[in-house]
Amino acid sequence: MSSEELMKCLAIYEKDRRLNVWHLALLIAVLRCAYRQRESSVIRVSRSRIMEMSHVSTLPTYHKYFKELQDMGYLRYKPSYHPGYRSDVELLIKP
């Protein structure tokens, strides 16, 4: 993901009034991973890392808002149930 794509995504998120601070924190953490991995389609993430970067400290909060982002159509989450493998997140709304 380029810095231009990153800024376009942030502009899209900024306009959506349904998103609250927790949604935005999670989205920004995913975008940060995408930027670091130079990926714009499928991003490899770990729940613990996303929680750390977004400052979400409880599992219920993480799951609630991550599910809402999926329901709103912002991302698709493919969990890995293996502790040695990261999960896949696909950004559905792209610039």
The first five atom37 places (N, CA, C, CB, O) and aatype in JSON, in Angstrom:
{
  "aatype": [12, 15, 15, 6, 6, 10, 12, 11, 4, 10, 0, 9, 18, 6, 11, 3, 1, 1, 10, 2, 19, 17, 8, 10, 0, 10, 10, 9, 0, 19, 10, 1, 4, 0, 18, 1, 5, 1, 6, 15, 15, 19, 9, 1, 19, 15, 1, 15, 1, 9, 12, 6, 12, 15, 8, 19, 15, 16, 10, 14, 16, 18, 8, 11, 18, 13, 11, 6, 10, 5, 3, 12, 7, 18, 10, 1, 18, 11, 14, 15, 18, 8, 14, 7, 18, 1, 15, 3, 19, 6, 10, 10, 9, 11, 14],
  "atom_mask": [
    [1, 1, 1, 1, 1],
    [1, 1, 1, 1, 1],
    [1, 1, 1, 1, 1],
    [1, 1, 1, 1, 1],
    [1, 1, 1, 1, 1],
    [1, 1, 1, 1, 1],
    [1, 1, 1, 1, 1],
    [1, 1, 1, 1, 1],
    [1, 1, 1, 1, 1],
    [1, 1, 1, 1, 1],
    [1, 1, 1, 1, 1],
    [1, 1, 1, 1, 1],
    [1, 1, 1, 1, 1],
    [1, 1, 1, 1, 1],
    [1, 1, 1, 1, 1],
    [1, 1, 1, 1, 1],
    [1, 1, 1, 1, 1],
    [1, 1, 1, 1, 1],
    [1, 1, 1, 1, 1],
    [1, 1, 1, 1, 1],
    [1, 1, 1, 1, 1],
    [1, 1, 1, 1, 1],
    [1, 1, 1, 1, 1],
    [1, 1, 1, 1, 1],
    [1, 1, 1, 1, 1],
    [1, 1, 1, 1, 1],
    [1, 1, 1, 1, 1],
    [1, 1, 1, 1, 1],
    [1, 1, 1, 1, 1],
    [1, 1, 1, 1, 1],
    [1, 1, 1, 1, 1],
    [1, 1, 1, 1, 1],
    [1, 1, 1, 1, 1],
    [1, 1, 1, 1, 1],
    [1, 1, 1, 1, 1],
    [1, 1, 1, 1, 1],
    [1, 1, 1, 1, 1],
    [1, 1, 1, 1, 1],
    [1, 1, 1, 1, 1],
    [1, 1, 1, 1, 1],
    [1, 1, 1, 1, 1],
    [1, 1, 1, 1, 1],
    [1, 1, 1, 1, 1],
    [1, 1, 1, 1, 1],
    [1, 1, 1, 1, 1],
    [1, 1, 1, 1, 1],
    [1, 1, 1, 1, 1],
    [1, 1, 1, 1, 1],
    [1, 1, 1, 1, 1],
    [1, 1, 1, 1, 1],
    [1, 1, 1, 1, 1],
    [1, 1, 1, 1, 1],
    [1, 1, 1, 1, 1],
    [1, 1, 1, 1, 1],
    [1, 1, 1, 1, 1],
    [1, 1, 1, 1, 1],
    [1, 1, 1, 1, 1],
    [1, 1, 1, 1, 1],
    [1, 1, 1, 1, 1],
    [1, 1, 1, 1, 1],
    [1, 1, 1, 1, 1],
    [1, 1, 1, 1, 1],
    [1, 1, 1, 1, 1],
    [1, 1, 1, 1, 1],
    [1, 1, 1, 1, 1],
    [1, 1, 1, 1, 1],
    [1, 1, 1, 1, 1],
    [1, 1, 1, 1, 1],
    [1, 1, 1, 1, 1],
    [1, 1, 1, 1, 1],
    [1, 1, 1, 1, 1],
    [1, 1, 1, 1, 1],
    [1, 1, 1, 0, 1],
    [1, 1, 1, 1, 1],
    [1, 1, 1, 1, 1],
    [1, 1, 1, 1, 1],
    [1, 1, 1, 1, 1],
    [1, 1, 1, 1, 1],
    [1, 1, 1, 1, 1],
    [1, 1, 1, 1, 1],
    [1, 1, 1, 1, 1],
    [1, 1, 1, 1, 1],
    [1, 1, 1, 1, 1],
    [1, 1, 1, 0, 1],
    [1, 1, 1, 1, 1],
    [1, 1, 1, 1, 1],
    [1, 1, 1, 1, 1],
    [1, 1, 1, 1, 1],
    [1, 1, 1, 1, 1],
    [1, 1, 1, 1, 1],
    [1, 1, 1, 1, 1],
    [1, 1, 1, 1, 1],
    [1, 1, 1, 1, 1],
    [1, 1, 1, 1, 1],
    [1, 1, 1, 1, 1]
  ],
  "atom_positions": [
    [[0.85, -1.17, 0.0], [0.0, 0.0, 0.0], [0.89, 1.23, 0.0], [-0.97, 0.0, 1.22], [1.83, 1.34, 0.79]],
    [[0.6, 2.14, -0.88], [1.37, 3.38, -0.96], [0.81, 4.42, 0.0], [1.38, 3.92, -2.41], [-0.3, 4.26, 0.51]],
    [[1.57, 5.46, 0.23], [1.09, 6.52, 1.12], [-0.12, 7.23, 0.52], [2.21, 7.53, 1.42], [-0.98, 7.72, 1.25]],
    [[-0.18, 7.3, -0.8], [-1.34, 7.91, -1.47], [-2.6, 7.07, -1.24], [-1.07, 8.07, -3.0], [-3.66, 7.62, -0.94]],
    [[-2.48, 5.76, -1.37], [-3.62, 4.87, -1.11], [-4.05, 4.96, 0.35], [-3.26, 3.41, -1.47], [-5.24, 4.94, 0.66]],
    [[-3.07, 5.04, 1.23], [-3.34, 5.17, 2.65], [-4.17, 6.42, 2.94], [-2.03, 5.2, 3.44], [-5.16, 6.35, 3.67]],
    [[-3.78, 7.53, 2.37], [-4.5, 8.79, 2.59], [-5.91, 8.74, 2.0], [-3.72, 9.96, 1.96], [-6.84, 9.3, 2.59]],
    [[-6.07, 8.08, 0.86], [-7.4, 7.95, 0.27], [-8.32, 7.11, 1.14], [-7.3, 7.34, -1.13], [-9.5, 7.42, 1.3]],
    [[-7.77, 6.04, 1.71], [-8.56, 5.21, 2.62], [-9.0, 6.02, 3.84], [-7.76, 3.98, 3.07], [-10.16, 5.96, 4.25]],
    [[-8.09, 6.78, 4.42], [-8.42, 7.58, 5.58], [-9.51, 8.61, 5.26], [-7.17, 8.29, 6.1], [-10.37, 8.88, 6.09]],
    [[-9.47, 9.18, 4.06], [-10.49, 10.15, 3.64], [-11.86, 9.48, 3.54], [-10.11, 10.79, 2.29], [-12.87, 10.08, 3.9]],
    [[-11.88, 8.24, 3.05], [-13.15, 7.49, 2.97], [-13.69, 7.24, 4.37], [-12.94, 6.15, 2.22], [-14.88, 7.45, 4.63]],
    [[-12.82, 6.78, 5.27], [-13.25, 6.46, 6.63], [-13.74, 7.72, 7.36], [-12.1, 5.81, 7.41], [-14.69, 7.66, 8.14]],
    [[-13.1, 8.82, 7.11], [-13.44, 10.08, 7.78], [-14.88, 10.51, 7.48], [-12.48, 11.18, 7.36], [-15.53, 11.13, 8.31]],
    [[-15.36, 10.18, 6.29], [-16.69, 10.62, 5.87], [-17.82, 9.74, 6.38], [-16.75, 10.67, 4.37], [-18.98, 10.15, 6.36]],
    [[-17.5, 8.54, 6.84], [-18.54, 7.62, 7.29], [-18.88, 7.88, 8.74], [-18.08, 6.16, 7.1], [-18.07, 7.63, 9.63]],
    [[-20.08, 8.39, 8.99], [-20.51, 8.77, 10.34], [-20.82, 7.56, 11.22], [-21.74, 9.67, 10.25], [-20.97, 7.7, 12.43]],
    [[-20.93, 6.36, 10.62], [-21.19, 5.16, 11.41], [-19.96, 4.73, 12.2], [-21.64, 4.01, 10.5], [-20.08, 4.04, 13.21]],
    [[-18.78, 5.14, 11.75], [-17.54, 4.71, 12.39], [-17.27, 5.52, 13.65], [-16.37, 4.85, 11.41], [-17.34, 6.75, 13.66]],
    [[-16.94, 4.8, 14.72], [-16.57, 5.48, 15.95], [-15.07, 5.32, 16.18], [-17.38, 4.93, 17.17], [-14.35, 4.8, 15.32]],
    [[-14.61, 5.75, 17.32], [-13.18, 5.76, 17.61], [-12.59, 4.34, 17.6], [-12.91, 6.42, 18.96], [-11.44, 4.16, 17.2]],
    [[-13.36, 3.35, 18.04], [-12.85, 1.97, 18.08], [-12.73, 1.4, 16.67], [-13.77, 1.08, 18.93], [-11.76, 0.71, 16.36]],
    [[-13.73, 1.68, 15.83], [-13.64, 1.24, 14.43], [-12.41, 1.85, 13.77], [-14.93, 1.64, 13.65], [-11.63, 1.16, 13.12]],
    [[-12.25, 3.14, 13.96], [-11.13, 3.84, 13.33], [-9.79, 3.35, 13.84], [-11.24, 5.34, 13.56], [-8.84, 3.21, 13.07]],
    [[-9.7, 3.08, 15.13], [-8.44, 2.57, 15.69], [-8.08, 1.23, 15.06], [-8.56, 2.42, 17.23], [-6.92, 1.01, 14.71]],
    [[-9.05, 0.35, 14.91], [-8.79, -0.95, 14.29], [-8.43, -0.81, 12.82], [-10.0, -1.86, 14.45], [-7.51, -1.46, 12.34]],
    [[-9.16, 0.05, 12.11], [-8.86, 0.26, 10.69], [-7.47, 0.85, 10.49], [-9.9, 1.18, 10.07], [-6.75, 0.44, 9.58]],
    [[-7.09, 1.78, 11.32], [-5.77, 2.39, 11.2], [-4.68, 1.36, 11.5], [-5.63, 3.6, 12.15], [-3.63, 1.37, 10.86]],
    [[-4.92, 0.48, 12.45], [-3.94, -0.57, 12.75], [-3.79, -1.51, 11.55], [-4.36, -1.36, 14.0], [-2.67, -1.91, 11.22]],
    [[-4.9, -1.87, 10.91], [-4.84, -2.73, 9.73], [-4.12, -2.0, 8.59], [-6.27, -3.15, 9.28], [-3.3, -2.59, 7.89]],
    [[-4.43, -0.71, 8.4], [-3.76, 0.07, 7.36], [-2.27, 0.16, 7.61], [-4.36, 1.47, 7.27], [-1.47, 0.11, 6.68]],
    [[-1.9, 0.3, 8.85], [-0.47, 0.37, 9.2], [0.23, -0.94, 8.83], [-0.29, 0.67, 10.71], [1.34, -0.92, 8.3]],
    [[-0.42, -2.06, 9.1], [0.14, -3.36, 8.71], [0.25, -3.46, 7.18], [-0.73, -4.52, 9.26], [1.25, -3.94, 6.66]],
    [[-0.79, -3.0, 6.48], [-0.78, -3.03, 5.01], [0.37, -2.18, 4.47], [-2.12, -2.52, 4.45], [1.05, -2.59, 3.53]],
    [[0.56, -1.02, 5.05], [1.63, -0.13, 4.61], [3.0, -0.77, 4.85], [1.54, 1.22, 5.34], [3.87, -0.72, 3.98]],
    [[3.18, -1.36, 6.01], [4.46, -2.02, 6.33], [4.74, -3.21, 5.42], [4.47, -2.47, 7.78], [5.88, -3.47, 5.05]],
    [[3.67, -3.94, 5.07], [3.82, -5.13, 4.23], [3.81, -4.8, 2.74], [2.72, -6.12, 4.54], [4.03, -5.67, 1.9]],
    [[3.54, -3.53, 2.42], [3.42, -3.08, 1.04], [2.35, -3.88, 0.29], [4.78, -3.21, 0.31], [2.52, -4.28, -0.86]],
    [[1.26, -4.1, 0.99], [0.12, -4.86, 0.46], [-1.11, -3.97, 0.46], [-0.13, -6.14, 1.3], [-1.28, -3.12, 1.33]],
    [[-1.97, -4.17, -0.53], [-3.23, -3.44, -0.52], [-4.42, -4.38, -0.64], [-3.26, -2.42, -1.63], [-5.56, -3.93, -0.56]],
    [[-4.16, -5.65, -0.83], [-5.28, -6.57, -0.93], [-5.4, -7.44, 0.32], [-5.13, -7.46, -2.18], [-6.29, -7.2, 1.14]],
    [[-4.54, -8.42, 0.49], [-4.61, -9.31, 1.65], [-3.47, -8.97, 2.6], [-4.55, -10.8, 1.22], [-2.29, -9.02, 2.23]],
    [[-3.83, -8.64, 3.83], [-2.86, -8.24, 4.84], [-2.81, -9.34, 5.9], [-3.25, -6.85, 5.48], [-3.84, -9.83, 6.36]],
    [[-1.61, -9.72, 6.28], [-1.4, -10.73, 7.31], [-1.32, -10.03, 8.66], [-0.11, -11.58, 7.03], [-0.48, -9.15, 8.87]],
    [[-2.21, -10.42, 9.59], [-2.26, -9.76, 10.89], [-2.34, -10.77, 12.02], [-3.46, -8.8, 10.96], [-2.76, -11.91, 11.82]],
    [[-1.93, -10.34, 13.19], [-2.17, -11.13, 14.39], [-3.06, -10.29, 15.3], [-0.81, -11.53, 15.12], [-2.92, -9.07, 15.39]],
    [[-3.98, -10.96, 15.97], [-4.92, -10.26, 16.84], [-4.18, -9.47, 17.9], [-5.88, -11.24, 17.49], [-4.54, -8.33, 18.18]],
    [[-3.17, -10.06, 18.5], [-2.46, -9.36, 19.58], [-1.79, -8.09, 19.07], [-1.41, -10.29, 20.2], [-1.79, -7.07, 19.76]],
    [[-1.23, -8.15, 17.87], [-0.56, -6.96, 17.3], [-1.58, -5.87, 16.96], [0.25, -7.35, 16.04], [-1.33, -4.69, 17.22]],
    [[-2.71, -6.26, 16.38], [-3.75, -5.28, 16.05], [-4.29, -4.64, 17.33], [-4.9, -5.95, 15.26], [-4.51, -3.43, 17.38]],
    [[-4.49, -5.44, 18.36], [-4.97, -4.9, 19.63], [-3.95, -3.93, 20.23], [-5.26, -6.03, 20.63], [-4.32, -2.88, 20.74]],
    [[-2.69, -4.29, 20.16], [-1.64, -3.42, 20.7], [-1.59, -2.09, 19.94], [-0.27, -4.13, 20.62], [-1.53, -1.02, 20.55]],
    [[-1.61, -2.15, 18.62], [-1.5, -0.93, 17.82], [-2.73, -0.04, 17.94], [-1.28, -1.28, 16.36], [-2.63, 1.19, 17.86]],
    [[-3.91, -0.66, 18.14], [-5.15, 0.12, 18.2], [-5.51, 0.53, 19.63], [-6.29, -0.68, 17.59], [-6.47, 1.28, 19.84]],
    [[-4.75, 0.06, 20.61], [-5.0, 0.35, 22.03], [-6.34, -0.22, 22.5], [-4.96, 1.85, 22.26], [-6.95, 0.31, 23.42]],
    [[-6.77, -1.29, 21.86], [-7.95, -2.03, 22.33], [-7.42, -3.07, 23.3], [-8.76, -2.7, 21.12], [-6.59, -3.9, 22.94]],
    [[-7.91, -3.03, 24.53], [-7.31, -3.88, 25.56], [-8.13, -5.1, 25.95], [-7.06, -3.06, 26.77], [-7.63, -5.96, 26.67]],
    [[-9.37, -5.2, 25.48], [-10.18, -6.36, 25.85], [-10.65, -7.11, 24.61], [-11.38, -5.93, 26.7], [-10.94, -6.52, 23.57]],
    [[-10.72, -8.42, 24.73], [-11.16, -9.25, 23.61], [-12.6, -8.97, 23.19], [-11.03, -10.71, 23.97], [-12.87, -8.92, 21.99]],
    [[-13.54, -8.78, 24.12], [-14.91, -8.48, 23.68], [-14.99, -7.21, 22.84], [-15.82, -8.35, 24.89], [-15.73, -7.17, 21.85]],
    [[-14.25, -6.18, 23.22], [-14.25, -4.93, 22.44], [-13.66, -5.18, 21.07], [-13.46, -3.83, 23.18], [-14.22, -4.74, 20.06]],
    [[-12.55, -5.87, 21.01], [-11.91, -6.18, 19.73], [-12.88, -6.93, 18.82], [-10.62, -7.02, 19.95], [-13.1, -6.53, 17.68]],
    [[-13.46, -8.0, 19.32], [-14.35, -8.82, 18.5], [-15.61, -8.06, 18.07], [-14.75, -10.07, 19.27], [-16.05, -8.19, 16.93]],
    [[-16.17, -7.28, 18.97], [-17.38, -6.52, 18.64], [-17.13, -5.57, 17.48], [-17.87, -5.75, 19.87], [-17.89, -5.58, 16.5]],
    [[-16.1, -4.75, 17.57], [-15.88, -3.73, 16.55], [-15.28, -4.3, 15.27], [-14.99, -2.66, 17.1], [-15.52, -3.76, 14.19]],
    [[-14.51, -5.37, 15.38], [-13.98, -6.0, 14.18], [-15.13, -6.64, 13.4], [-12.91, -7.07, 14.53], [-15.15, -6.57, 12.17]],
    [[-16.1, -7.25, 14.11], [-17.27, -7.83, 13.45], [-18.12, -6.74, 12.81], [-18.1, -8.64, 14.46], [-18.62, -6.93, 11.7]],
    [[-18.29, -5.62, 13.49], [-19.07, -4.52, 12.92], [-18.41, -4.0, 11.63], [-19.21, -3.37, 13.94], [-19.11, -3.66, 10.68]],
    [[-17.09, -3.93, 11.61], [-16.39, -3.5, 10.38], [-16.66, -4.48, 9.25], [-14.88, -3.37, 10.63], [-16.79, -4.07, 8.09]],
    [[-16.73, -5.76, 9.57], [-17.06, -6.77, 8.55], [-18.5, -6.58, 8.08], [-16.84, -8.2, 9.1], [-18.78, -6.64, 6.88]],
    [[-19.41, -6.37, 9.01], [-20.82, -6.19, 8.67], [-21.05, -4.93, 7.84], [-21.66, -6.12, 9.94], [-21.95, -4.9, 6.99]],
    [[-20.25, -3.89, 8.08], [-20.37, -2.65, 7.31], [-19.72, -2.76, 5.93], [-19.73, -1.5, 8.08], [-19.88, -1.87, 5.09]],
    [[-19.01, -3.83, 5.69], [-18.4, -4.04, 4.38], [-17.02, -3.43, 4.21], [0.0, 0.0, 0.0], [-16.56, -3.26, 3.08]],
    [[-16.37, -3.1, 5.31], [-15.03, -2.51, 5.21], [-13.93, -3.55, 5.02], [-14.75, -1.7, 6.44], [-12.92, -3.28, 4.37]],
    [[-14.13, -4.73, 5.6], [-13.08, -5.74, 5.49], [-13.66, -7.15, 5.57], [-12.03, -5.55, 6.58], [-14.79, -7.36, 6.01]],
    [[-12.85, -8.08, 5.13], [-13.16, -9.5, 5.25], [-12.04, -10.12, 6.07], [-13.3, -10.2, 3.84], [-10.86, -9.92, 5.78]],
    [[-12.42, -10.87, 7.08], [-11.47, -11.44, 8.02], [-11.47, -12.95, 7.87], [-11.8, -11.04, 9.48], [-12.52, -13.59, 7.97]],
    [[-10.3, -13.52, 7.61], [-10.15, -14.97, 7.52], [-9.21, -15.39, 8.65], [-9.6, -15.42, 6.1], [-7.99, -15.31, 8.51]],
    [[-9.78, -15.85, 9.77], [-8.94, -16.19, 10.92], [-8.11, -17.43, 10.7], [-9.8, -16.37, 12.14], [-8.52, -18.37, 10.01]],
    [[-6.95, -17.43, 11.29], [-6.1, -18.61, 11.35], [-6.2, -19.12, 12.78], [-4.61, -18.3, 10.93], [-5.93, -18.39, 13.73]],
    [[-6.57, -20.35, 12.92], [-6.71, -20.9, 14.27], [-5.43, -21.56, 14.75], [-7.86, -21.89, 14.3], [-5.38, -22.17, 15.82]],
    [[-4.39, -21.44, 13.94], [-3.1, -22.0, 14.31], [-2.26, -20.9, 14.96], [-2.36, -22.61, 13.05], [-2.13, -19.81, 14.38]],
    [[-1.7, -21.15, 16.13], [-0.96, -20.08, 16.83], [0.3, -19.61, 16.09], [-0.57, -20.56, 18.2], [0.81, -18.53, 16.38]],
    [[0.8, -20.41, 15.16], [2.01, -20.02, 14.44], [1.76, -19.27, 13.16], [0.0, 0.0, 0.0], [2.71, -18.81, 12.52]],
    [[0.49, -19.12, 12.76], [0.16, -18.45, 11.49], [-0.72, -17.24, 11.75], [-0.54, -19.42, 10.52], [-1.57, -17.25, 12.64]],
    [[-0.5, -16.22, 10.97], [-1.31, -15.01, 11.1], [-2.61, -15.16, 10.31], [-0.53, -13.78, 10.61], [-2.72, -15.98, 9.41]],
    [[-3.58, -14.34, 10.69], [-4.86, -14.31, 9.98], [-4.76, -13.37, 8.79], [-6.0, -13.89, 10.92], [-3.87, -12.53, 8.73]],
    [[-5.69, -13.53, 7.85], [-5.75, -12.67, 6.66], [-6.88, -11.67, 6.81], [-5.94, -13.51, 5.38], [-7.98, -12.02, 7.22]],
    [[-6.59, -10.42, 6.47], [-7.61, -9.38, 6.41], [-7.57, -8.8, 5.01], [-7.38, -8.27, 7.51], [-6.52, -8.43, 4.51]],
    [[-8.74, -8.74, 4.4], [-8.83, -8.14, 3.07], [-9.63, -6.85, 3.17], [-9.48, -9.13, 2.04], [-10.77, -6.85, 3.66]],
    [[-9.04, -5.76, 2.72], [-9.74, -4.47, 2.71], [-10.7, -4.48, 1.51], [-8.72, -3.26, 2.62], [-10.27, -4.66, 0.38]],
    [[-11.99, -4.27, 1.77], [-12.98, -4.33, 0.72], [-13.26, -2.97, 0.09], [-14.26, -4.9, 1.25], [-13.6, -2.88, -1.09]],
    [[-13.11, -1.91, 0.87], [-13.31, -0.56, 0.36], [-11.92, 0.01, 0.08], [-14.12, 0.36, 1.38], [-11.14, 0.31, 0.98]],
    [[-11.64, 0.15, -1.21], [-10.32, 0.6, -1.64], [-10.46, 1.91, -2.41], [-9.61, -0.47, -2.51], [-11.48, 2.17, -3.04]],
    [[-9.42, 2.72, -2.35], [-9.47, 4.0, -3.08], [-9.44, 3.8, -4.59], [-8.31, 4.9, -2.65], [-9.48, 4.77, -5.34]]
  ]
}
